[in-house]
């Protein structure tokens, strides 16, 4: 149990699920973009998110998180205007996403260099979230732990090379959870590695240098 379960998050807005949780979902996208600002954002809302997003400020909260703000940031109130002033093109759509949690957002983004990505996650109550898809692949993490996302080609030895780097060069790090997802055998894959402590920046660079690794990102505890 964490403090969110007892008193809820420090936040701007009327609802922990529709505002604080939405900001945290947006912040995951901010981390996936490695802190860059997107050129375009398309946000699909499902369930109660779709029904009440304007009244509860979910649209502002998601955009604020995407731009790197926190659930307690006063800028949430003006997030639509701030995004517009930064030249971010955004659109909100409503759609029933099959088998999704009622408070689900599907966020597609495009950077200035043409890089694209997509994340699906849900606000599950009390400001807590669950991210379940990234770039079309199944993942499962909630942002409560420092999380490494390692994008790679599904080739023999990739998992061993990444975990060996962590073991031999960063022995003080403890893996608390590991999940692997892949499009198909031999195709694109993603490792989700949750760790107990914050790793040094050099870990990401060392992982990126491993053969068949296409990218690695650290999502710090949200």
N, C-alpha and C positions, 0 to 999 in steps of 0.2 A: 504494500500500500504506500502511495506517495501523498504529498501534501495536497495535490489536486483532488484526491478522493475524499479529503476531509473538509477543506475550506474552499476549494475551487481555485482557478487561476486568477492572478492579477490581470485585469483586462479592461479594455474600452468596449462598450457595447452591451446589449441587453441579454445575451444568451451565450453561455459557455460553449455549447455545441455549435451554434450558428455563427458565433463571432470568434471566440478564442481558438476553438478547434480549426476554424477556417483559416485563421492567420497561420497556424502551425502547418497546415497543409500547403499553404502558399510558400512558407519558408523552406519546405522540402524542395519545391521547384527552384527556389532561389539558390539552394545548394547544388542542385543538379546543373544549373547554369553556371556554377562556379563563381557566383556573385555578380555576373554580368546582367545588364538590363536587356530584356527581350525586345525584339522589334515588333512582334505580333504575339498575342495571347488569345486562345480560344478556350473558353471555360464552359463545359457542359455540366449542368446541375441536375441531379436526380432526386426523386422522393421529396421529402419535406424541404430540402435545400431549394428545389425548384419552385416550390409553392410559396415560400416565405422569404426568399433571399433579399428582396428589396427592403422589406419592413424590418428585418433583423440585421441588416447591414452586412450580409454574407458576401455580397459582391465587393464591397469596400474592403472587407477583411481579407479575402483571398488575394486581391490585388496588392494590398499592403504587405502581406507576407511574401508575395512574389518579388516585391521591391526590396525586401530585406527588413521590414519593420517587425516589431514584436507585438504581442497581444496587448501590451500596456502602452503602446505608442499613440500619442494623440493624433498623429498623422493619419490614422485609420479613418477618421471622420472625413478627410479630404482626399482619400486615396484615388478616387476617380479623377479628380482634377489634377492631382500630382502625376498620375500616369499619363494623362493627356499632355501635360506640360513637358514631360520627358520624351514625348513622341512615341509612346507605346500604343499601338493599335490593339484594342481589346473588344471582344464580343462575348456575350453570355447567351447560352442556349439552354433550353429545357428539354430533357429527354428521359424516358424511363430506361435506365440501365439494368438489364436483366440480372437477377440474383445479387444486386448490389445492396449495401446497407442504405437505410433511408436518407442519411446525410452524406451523400457521395458526390465528389467532384472529379471530373475528368479534365485535366489541364494539358493542353497542347501549347507548345511555345516554339518560336523561331527567333534565332539570334541574328544580328546584323550580317554575320558571315554566311548565313544560310543553314547553320546547324539547327536541327529540329529535335524535339524530344516530347515525350508524353508521360504523364503520371496519373494514376488513379488512386484515390484514397478516400477515407471516410472519417468524419468526426463522430466518435463513438460515445460521447458524453463527458461532461466535466472538463472540457478542454482537451481531452485525450484524442489521439488519432490512430489510425491504422492504414499504412500504405500497403497496397496489395498488387499493384502493377506498375512497372516502369518500362517504357519502350516496348510494350507488348508482351513482356515476360512477367511471370508471377514472382512477387517478392512478399515479404511479411516482416515489417518492423514498425515500431510506434514512435520513434524519435526520443525515447526515454534514455537510450544508450548512445554512445558514440558509435556510428555505423559506417563501415567501409563498403562502398559499392565498387566492385571490380568487374568491368565489362571486358569480355574476352572471347576469343574463338574457342569453340568446344574441341580442344585438342588434348591428347594424352600428356600428362605431366604439368598442366597449367596450375591446377589446384596445389600440387605438391610444391611447385616453384614459389608460389605466393606464400603458402604457409611456412615453407622453409626460410624465406626471408624474414618473416615475422618471428620465427623461433630462434634463428641464429643471430640476427642483428637487433631484435627488439624483444628479448626474452622476458622483459618485465611486463609485457602486454599479455592480458588474459582474455581469451576468446570466450564470450558467454553464449553466443549463438551463431550458427552457420547455416546458410540456406543457399542452394544452387538451383537455378532455373535456366532452361535453354529452349530456343525456338524448335530445334530439331537436332538429331545426332550430327555432329560436325558443323553446326551452324553457330549463330551468335548465342552467347550465354552470359549470365551475370551471377556473381557471388555476392551475397549479403553477409557481411561479417560484423557482428556486434561485439564490442570490446568494453571492458570495465573502465578503462582510463583513457584520457586524451593522449593520442600518440603524437610524436614529433612530426613536423612537416615533412621531414626527409623520408618517412615511411611511404608516403604517396608517390614520391618520385622513384623510390626503389621498386615499388610494385609496378609502376608504369613502364619501367625498363625491362620487365620480364617478357620473354618471348610469348607471342600470341595474346598479350594483354593490350587491349585497344585504348582503355582509359581506366582511371581509378579516381574516386572522389571520396572525401570524408564529409559525412553529415554529422556535425557536432550535436551533442544533446540539445534538443530544442527547448 
